[in-house]
Amino acid sequence: MNTKLTLTIEKEVIKIAKEYAKDKGQSLSELVENYFKFITAERRAPVKPDELSPRVKRLRGIIKADQEIDYKQTLTEELFKAYGK
């Protein structure tokens, strides 16, 4: 369930963040939500398969790998590349 959040941020920061989000093909809301997910990952409970959206359920298991992949480590690395310092 989504809910509205009001933030007070400098105008210039918002302008640049909107440009960045557009370049990444995301809305500013998606960008902020993904950042919050990244910084709170250790505190959040894992998502159960029955709680996944229908789109994600359809995509599960379509990629096969030759070796075992630590997806959490890969996700952390990619999020750090995108949003880290």
FENVENHU-V66166 format. One record per residue. N is the residue number from 1. RES is the residue in one letter. D_CENTER is the distance of its C-alpha to the mean C-alpha in Angstrom with 1 decimal. Layout:
BEGIN
{{N RES D_CENTER} {N RES D_CENTER}}
END
This chain:
BEGIN
{{1 M 15.8} {2 N 14.5} {3 T 16.6} {4 K 17.4} {5 L 16.9} {6 T 19.3} {7 L 18.7} {8 T 21.5} {9 I 20.5} {10 E 22.9} {11 K 23.5} {12 E 23.2} {13 V 19.8} {14 I 18.6} {15 K 20.4} {16 I 18.9} {17 A 15.3} {18 K 16.0} {19 E 17.5} {20 Y 14.6} {21 A 12.2} {22 K 15.0} {23 D 15.5} {24 K 12.0} {25 G 12.6} {26 Q 10.3} {27 S 11.7} {28 L 11.8} {29 S 10.7} {30 E 7.4} {31 L 7.1} {32 V 8.4} {33 E 6.6} {34 N 3.1} {35 Y 6.2} {36 F 8.0} {37 K 6.1} {38 F 6.6} {39 I 10.1} {40 T 11.0} {41 A 10.2} {42 E 13.9} {43 R 15.1} {44 R 13.4} {45 A 15.3} {46 P 14.1} {47 V 13.6} {48 K 17.0} {49 P 17.5} {50 D 19.4} {51 E 16.5} {52 L 14.4} {53 S 14.6} {54 P 17.5} {55 R 15.5} {56 V 13.6} {57 K 17.0} {58 R 18.7} {59 L 16.6} {60 R 17.0} {61 G 19.6} {62 I 20.2} {63 I 19.5} {64 K 22.3} {65 A 22.6} {66 D 25.9} {67 Q 24.8} {68 E 22.6} {69 I 19.1} {70 D 17.3} {71 Y 13.8} {72 K 12.5} {73 Q 14.1} {74 T 12.9} {75 L 9.2} {76 T 10.2} {77 E 12.3} {78 E 10.0} {79 L 7.5} {80 F 10.9} {81 K 12.3} {82 A 9.9} {83 Y 9.9} {84 G 12.6} {85 K 16.2}}
END
